[in-house]
Amino acid sequence: MHHQYYQIQQQLLHHHSGSGHGFSVAGGGVSAPGSSVAERPSFVPTTIAPQVTTFIHPPAIAYRPIRPSDLKILQEVHEALFPIKYELEFFSNVVHGHGIISWAAVDTNRSSEKCDELVGFVTARVVAATESEEADMLGYEHVSTERTLIYILTLGVIKQYRNLGIASALIGEVIEYATSLPSCRAVYLHVISYNHSAIFFYKKNSFQCLRKLRNFYYINGHHYDSYLYIYYVNGGRSPCSAIDMLTTASAFVRSLFTSWIAKYFWKNETGRALKYSKCKEGGGTISPSSSHHLHISDSGCV
C-alpha cells in the first residue's frame, strides 16, 4: 500500500454515515460502514510517483491552509499515496474549506515555480461528539450537542521531506486549532493495525490508543482491524481516565458501606425492629432487602 517514494499514514474518510470516512466498492475494492455516493472511492493500483531530487538549498518549511490552487497537486499526491481513488468532491471540499479543515507544508526555498507547492498535508473535519461513531470517547462528562471532536482524514509527507518533523508539525497545527475551539474535547483518527510506523508516530506525538476495532477496513477483498488513537484537549478525558475510575470506585465503596451499615443494624438491633419498622414507614431508614442489590454505573472502561 505504501509507494516507494512516499511515506504516508493513511486515514480513510470518516466512516460515520454521510460524514466522509465510509465507502463501499463493488467488486471487492475498499469498504467501511456508511458513506455518501459522492464520497465513495474505488481501489486503484499504485501509480508511479514523480522522481524527487536532492536539496539545492536547505528546506525552509512554512505552513498554510490548502487552497484552490493546490487542487491538481493534492489529487496527484493522494493518488500516488493511497490504494483508493478519492472522488473529486472530496478534493473540492478540501481546497474550498467546505466542511473540511486543512494545512499544507511548503518549502519556500524551492525554485520560484515550486516554492508554494505542497510537500506535505493534513486534512480533518469537525464532528459533533453525539454524531461520532465512537460516542463514548469522552468519559467524565455527559456528551452533549455542544461537545465537538476533530477527526483526521488524511496525512502525508513526500519522501524527500521525511524526517524533518513536518508530519508532527502538521499534527501540531490540528491540535492547536482543536485547542482554540472551546467546545472541542479531542482529536482522533483510525490507524490500520499493520501500520506499525504510523502507530509509533502517533504514540510519539502523545496520542493514546483507546480501543481496537475488529474488521474496520475492507480493502481489496480482505478485512483489517483498526486502532482508534485520540489526543484529548480542553479538559477532555478518556472513559478510562483516573477521574472516572476514582468516581466509580468511590461509588462502589459508598454503596458497600451503606450495605454493611444496613446489614449491621438489621442483624444486631433486632430488639428495636418495631421502632425501625415504624421509622421505615416514615421514610427514615434503608430497606435491608434492597441493600444486597448494588448498582454501579458503567464508566465505559473495558
N, C-alpha and C positions, 0 to 999 in steps of 0.2 A: 504493500500500500504506500510505501514511502518512496518518493522519487529520489534518484541518486544525487540530484543537485540541490535538493531542498530538505530541510528538517521542519516538520510540522506536527503540532498537536491538533489532530482533527476533532472538532466538536461539531457533530451533525446538528442540523437545525432542531430547535426546541420541539420535543415530541408531544407536548400538550396540543390537543386538537385545535387546529387553526392558528397556532402560535409560531410555527416555523421550524420545529425540530422534527416533525414526523414526516414520513414518506413511505410509500409503498410502490414497488416497481413490478410490473407484470414480467413474468419470465425469470424470476429469481434474481433480481438485481439487488437493491438495497431497500430495507424497510424498517420502520419502527411504528409504534402505535400512533394513529391520528395525524392527519395533515390536510391542508387545503390543496386542491389540484394545482394551483399556481405555484406552490412551493414544493412540489413533488419531484425530486431529482431522479436520474437514472444512472445506472452503473456505466462507466466508460473506461476503456483501457488506459493505462498510464501513458502519457504523451511525452515526447522529448522536450525537455525544458531548454531554454536558451543557454548557451555556454556563458560562463562567468569569467571575468578577468581578474588579475591581481590589482591591488590598490595602487593607484598612481600617487594619491595623497592620503594621509591618514583620514579615516572617516570622521565626519562631523555630523552626528545624528541629531535630527530635530523631529519633534512630534507635532502632528496637527490632525484635525478631523479629515476623514476621507471626503472627497468632493466629486462633483460630476466629471471633472477632467481625469479622474482616476479610473473611470469605468472600464476601459479596454484592458489596462494592465491588471486591474483587480480580477477581471474574468480570466485572463491568461494564467495568472498565478494560481487561482483556485483550481483551474482545470489541470494544471501541472501537479498540484499538490494532493488533490483529493481523488478517491476512487469513484466519485459520483459527479454528475453534472448538475450544477445549480441552475434553477430557472432564471431567466432574465429579470423577472420581477424581484427576485432576491437582491440582485446587484443594483437594480434601480432604487429599491428601498434603502440600501446601504448608502449609495452616493448622494441621495437626496434627503437622508435622515428621516425617512418615513417609518417610524416605529422601531428603528434600529440606530444605536449609537456606535460610533467607530472612531478609530485612530489609525493614522498611517505613520510609519517611521520613514524618514527620507534622509539621504546623505547629501548635505549641502556642499560637500567638497567634490562631488562628481562633476563631470563636464556640464556645461551650461544647459544642454538639452535634456540632461537626466538628473539635474540637481534637485528636482522636485518630484522625481519618480519614486514611488514607494518601494522599499526594500523589506518592509515588514508591516503587519496589520493585525488588528483585532476588531472583531465585531461582536456586539452584545445587544441585549434588549432588556427593558424594564418590564417586569411582570408583577401583578398583584399577588401577594402571598396566598390569597384564597384561590387563585387560579392556577397556581403551580401544581404540577403533578406530584410534587413531594411536599404536600401541605403541612406535614409535621416537622419540618426542618427547624422551626422556631419552638423552643421548648418551654421557656419560663414565662412567656406572656401569651395571652389569648390572641390567636390570629384574628385580625380584623381587616376590613376593607382598606384601612389606612396604611397597612404594612405592605411594603414592596420588597422585591428581590431583583437582582441583576443576574441574568443568565448569559454566560459567554457562549457565543455561537461558533466563531472560527478564530484561530490564532496561528500566524505563520511568520517565518523569517527565512529569507533565501540563504542558501548555503554560504555564500561569500561573507555574509554578515552575521554568521553564527558566533556564539561565544563572546559576544561583545556586550551582553546584558540587555539586548534590545527586547527580547521576549519578556523579561522581567519588568522592564520599564513600561512596556505596553500594558501588562497586567497591573502595574502600579497606577497607570492612568485610569483604568477601570475602577480600581479600589478607591482612588482619590475622588472620582466622580460619585461613586456609591456613598462615600462618607459625607459628601456635600448635600445629599438628599436626606432630610430629617426622617422621612418615612422608611428609608431603606435599612434593612437589617442584615443583608448578606449578599455576597457574590458567589455564584455556584456554577457548576459545569459537570459534564459527564466525560469520563475517560474510558476508552475500551480497555478491557482487562489485560491484554497482552502488551500494551504500550508502556513498557517499563520506564523509558526515558521521560515520558510525559508525567508519569506518576512521581518520579523523582523530582522533576521540575516543580510540580505544584506543592509537593511537600517542602521543598527548599524555600518556596515562597509563602510558607506558613498556612497553606490550605490544609484542612482536616478531611480525612476520609470519613464520611458519615455512614455510608452503607454500600453494599454490593447489590446490584440489580441483575437478576438472572435473565439471560436471553434478551437483553435490552436492544441489541442491534441484530439486524438480519442483513448480512452482506453476501451477495453472490451465492446464495443458497445455503449459507451457514449462519447459525446463531452464535452470538458472542455476548459475554457478560460485560457489565459496565460498573465502574465505581463512581459514586457521587462525591465530588470534592467541594468543600464550601469554606468561605472566608467570611467570618462574621464582622459586622461593623455597627457602629452606633448603639452598642449595648445588646446586640443580638447574641443569643446563646444557643448552644446545642441542646437538644432534648435530653442529652445525657450529661449535661454540664453539672458541675459540683453543686450549684444552687438548686437545680431540680432534684438531684439525688438527695441533698440535705433536706429539702422540703418533704420529699416522700418518706425519708427515714424518720423525720420529726413527726409526721402524721402517724406513722406506724407506732412509734413509741408512745404518743399520746393515746392512741386507741388501745394499745396494750395495757397502759397504766390504768385507763378508765375501766377496762375489762377486769383487771386484777382487783381494783377497789370494789367494784360491784360484787365480784365473786367473794371477796373477803367479808364484806358486810352481810352478804346473803348467808354464808355458812356460819359465821361467828356471832351474829346478832339475832339468832333465832328467837331469843326471848322478847325481842322488840318487833317481831314480824308484823303484828297487828298495826303497830304505830307506823311502820314503814309502808304497810299496805294503804293506810289512810293518806299518808303523805303522797304516795304514788298517785292516788286518785285525784289529788290536788295538783299534780304535776311537779312534785318536789324531789323525785329520785329517778334512778335509772332502772329499767326493767332488766333483770338478770338474764331473762330468756334471750334478749337481743344482744347481750354482751359477747356472745360466742361468735357472732357474725360480723367480723371486722371488714370494713370496706376501705381499700387503699386505692387511690386514683392512679391510673396508669401514666407514668411520666414520659412514655414514648421510648424508653431505653429497652434494648434487646439483650 
